[in-house]
Amino acid sequence: MARILSGIQPSGALHLGNYLGAVRQWVANQSESAFYCVVDLHALTLEITPDELRDNTLDTAVSLLAAGLDPERCTLFVQSHVPAHSELNWLLESVASFGELRRMIQFKEKGGDQEAVRVSLLTYPVLMAADILIYQAEEVPVGEDQRQHIELTRDLAIRFNNRYGETFTVPEAVVPKVGARVMDLQHPERKMSKSLSSPLGTILLNDGPDELTRKVRRAVTDAGSEVGYDPEHRPGVANLLDLLAAATGGEPAALAAGFSNYGGLKLAVAEALVELLRPIQERLALYRADPAQVAAALAIGASKAREVAAPTLERARAAMGLTARGALP
């Protein structure tokens, strides 16, 4: 079975887009070869207080466990609990170029030409590459917006291997066909976001049935009243159909034929999402009531991850000419 690595940033409460676009695939593919991490170091690129980061990291771990990740079947851990990520990041920064990092779309969108932009915002794609390569991952489940970062990871792995000898596995991006890009219910031209800049447009994993239904009923649709699947010209309705398809396993275009108006579609979407999230919400309550169990699961995962990461880091150090630890008098 292919080794898998994926991570999620603890920048806010997990929402439906996180679950359908990534976490549900993690649960379906969990195995001894699957490594999933809460990438708390990446959250340092944001304006976030220490208390927020600690709380968000724990809440994200709780949400992943509630979604169905099993520490006995996969390796679930917090990124900063495995120091090899940071050390390999520095080695890879010595292989990456300023030009290719400056061309990253997310850096251009978030940083641009601002003088005060954090250096970590520029370099975090290299840390993301280290997250992946330290485990010799073969597949990386990602959303469409992360494809560029996986290409950078591949480029760095190939460049390192060509310059220093075969060291890293060159990974492939894996993007789910349905639910990979869940859009905001109020602004269907942009992704659902943990920033909650659009509270009515974001469905959180812990939204109860009434709140979830309220958000779906108030979702933006499009001109006209006929239900049809046309993401380019009718993004609001297309988003609702994508959500229904992701929740029920159907095809968006085929599902559209079963509705004669937007009201019926919204009701069906709300009901399907309530049922989809019900078991997750029940487990959320259980894990939040037992933080010691969560901490123990993360400790086990970090220990397993460190054991796997160590040989790769030592191989990369030796390939670049760094002396073995304790080798000098």
N, C-alpha and C positions, 0 to 999 in steps of 0.2 A: 504494500500500500504506500502511496506517495506521502512524503512528509509535508505537512501543512503548517504554515505560520500566518497568523493574522493578529492584529491588535486594534484596540479601540481607546480613544482618548477620553479621559475623565473630565470633560469640560462642561458637564451638565447632565441633567436627568436623561436617561435613554428614552428614545421615542420609537414610534412605529417604523420610521425609515431605517433606524439602526437595526431593528429586529428583522424586518423583511429583506433589507438590502445586504445584511451581513450575518447577524447572529443566528438566524434560523439555519443558514447553511453551515455554520460552525457546529451547531447541535447535530445536524444530520450527518456530518462527516467526522465527528469526534472518534478518536481511536488513540492507540498508544503512539501513533505517528503525528498526532495533531497537537500543536503548541499555540495557545491563545493567551494574550497578555493585555493587561490594562497599562497603556503606555503613558504613565504619569510624567515621564521626562518630557514628552512632547507637549504636555499641557503647560510647561513653563514658557512656551512661546507666546502665551496669552497673558492678559492682565488678570491675575487670579491670586487671591490671598492664600496664605498657608492653610488656614482653616478650611477654606473652600476646596483646596486641592485634596486635603486629607479626607474630608467628607465625601467629595465626589469620587475619589478612588474607591472608598469602601462601598458607596452606593452602586458604582458601576460593577464591582465584583459581585455584589448581592444580586444585581439584575441579571448578570450572566449565569449565575447559578440557578436563579429562578426560571430563566429561559430554557434551562435543560442541560447545561454543561455539567458533566459528572467528573469530579476530580479523580475518580478511579478509572475512568476511561480515557481521559485526555490530560494534558498538562496545562493548568490554568494558574497564572502567576502575575505579579506586578513587575513591570519592566525594571524599575530602579532596584529591585531586590536581587537582580542578576548583574553585577558590575561589569561583566564581559561585554554587555551592550555598549557601554560608554567607552571602554578601551578600544574595541574594534571600530567604533565611530571615528576615533582620532586617526587610526591607521588608514581608514578609507578616505578621510578628508585629505590625506596626503596623496591620494590617487585621483580624487575628484578635481574638477576645474571650476574656477569662479564663473566662467561663462556659462557652463551648463546649469549651474545652480541658479544663476540670475534669470535664466530662461524658463524656469519652472512657473507654470501658470499661476499657481496659488501664491507664490511669492510676489509676482507682478500685481496680482489682484489685491493682496493684503498689505504689501510693503511699498511697492512702487519705488518712487524716488525719495521717500521720506528719509531724512538724515538720522532721525531718532529710532528707526526701525531696529528691532532686536536682531543681533547677528544669528541667534538661534532660529529665527524665522527663515533665514536664508539657508542655513545648513541642516535643518531638521530632516530633509529628504535623505541625507547621508546617514543620519541616525536610523532612519527607517530602513535603509539598506542594511545597516548593521544588525538591526532586529531580525531581518530575514536571513541574512547570510550566516550569522553565528550558529544557526541550527541546521544549516545545509538544506533549507526548505526547497522543495521541488515545486510546490504550488502555493499561491498566495491569493486567497479569496478577497476581492476588492470591488468597490463600486467603480463605475466608469470614470469618475473624476480622479481616481488614483492611478489610472493606467500609466500616466507619464512618470510617476514615481517608481513604478515597477520597471519601466524601461530604463530609468536611471540605474536602478539596482542591477539590472542585467548588464548594462554597460560597465559599471564599476567591477562587477564580478569577472567579466571577460577581460577587462583591462588589467586587473590584478593578476589573473591567471596567466595572461600573455607576458606580463612584465616579471613576475616572481615565481612562476610555476603553478601547476594545477593545485588550487587551494579550495575554491568555492564551487558549489553547485549553482548553475545558472537557472533561476526560478522562472516559472510561467505564471501569468495572471489568470485567475479564474473568475469570471463575472457571471452571476446568475442571470437567466433570461427574463424572469418575471420578478418584479419588485426590487430590481437592482438600483433604481433611482426613484424613490418615492418623493413626490413633490408636495409643497406646502398647499394646504387646502384653501388658503386665502390668496396665495400668490403662486399659481400652478406653473409659472415660468421659472421658479427656483426651488431648490431642494428643501425638504423639511429639515429644520435645524434645531440643534440643542440650545442655541442662543436664546430661544424663545422671544425673538424680536417680533414674532407673529404668533402670540399665544393661541389664537383661535385656529391657526393653520397647522398647529403641531399637536399630534396625538401622542401623549406620554404613555409609557407602558403601564403606569399605575392610574391612568384615568378611569374612573368608574363608568358603568354603563350610561348613566344619565349625562355625564360630562362628555363622554365620547360621542353619544348620539347628538348632543347639541352642536358639537363641532362639525360633524358630518352634515347635519341639516343646514348649517350656515356656510357650507363649502361653496366657493365660487364655481359657477357653471359657465355656459357660453350663450351667445345669442342663439335664438331659436329654441325649439322644444324637443326636437327629435333626438333620440339617443343613438349616437354612432361613435365609433372609435377612430379618431383623427387627431393624433397627438400634436401635429404641427399647427392645425387651424382651430382645433377645439381642445386645448390642453386641460381645461377644468374637468370636462366630462371624461376625457381620456384618463386623467389621474384617478377618478373614482372607479372607472372600469379596471384600471391596473390594480387598485387596492382590492377590489372584489375578486379579481383573478388570483392574486397572491394569497388571499384568505381561503379561497374555495378550490383552487387548483384548476380552474377553467382558463379559457383563452379570452382575452379582452374583447376582441371583435365578435366572437361568437356569443358572449354574454350580453352584448349590447342588444342583440335581437330579441331578448326576453323582456325588454322594458319599452313602454310607450311614452314615459314621461320622466322628468328628473326626480320627482318626488318618490316614485317607486324605486328608482335606482338608489337614491340616498338611503332609504329605509333598509334596503337589502345590504348595502355596504355597512351600515351601522350594526345591523344584527350579526353579520358575518365577523366583523372585527371584535364585537363584544365576546362572542364565543371563542374566537382565536386567543384573546388575551385573558380569558377567565382563569385557566389553570396557572398561567404565569403569575397573575395577581395573587392567587392563593399561596403560591410558593414564596412570593415576595414577603408576605406577612410573616411566614415561618422563619425565613432567614434573617429578617430584620429583628426578630425577637431573640435571635441566638448569634450575636456577633462573634462569640468565641469559636463557633463552628466555622464561620467564614474565615477567620484568621488562621485556623488550623489548616483549612483547605489550601489557602494561599501559601502557607509555609511549606507544605508538602510539594506544591507545584514549583515553587522557587528552587527547592533542593533538587528536584528532577531536572529543571531547566539548567541550573548551574553545572550539573554533571555532564549534560550533553554539550553545553557551550564551551567548556574548558578546553577540550582537545582542538576544536576549530581555532580558538584564539591563539593557542600555543603554536599551531601550525602556521598561522598568519604572521605571528611575531617572528618565528624562525625564518620564514620565507623572505621577510623584509630585512633580515640581518640583525634583529634585536637579540641580545644575548639571553640565554636561558636564565630563569630566575634562580638566583643562588649559585650561578656558575662562576662568577668572578670572585677572586680572593678578597 
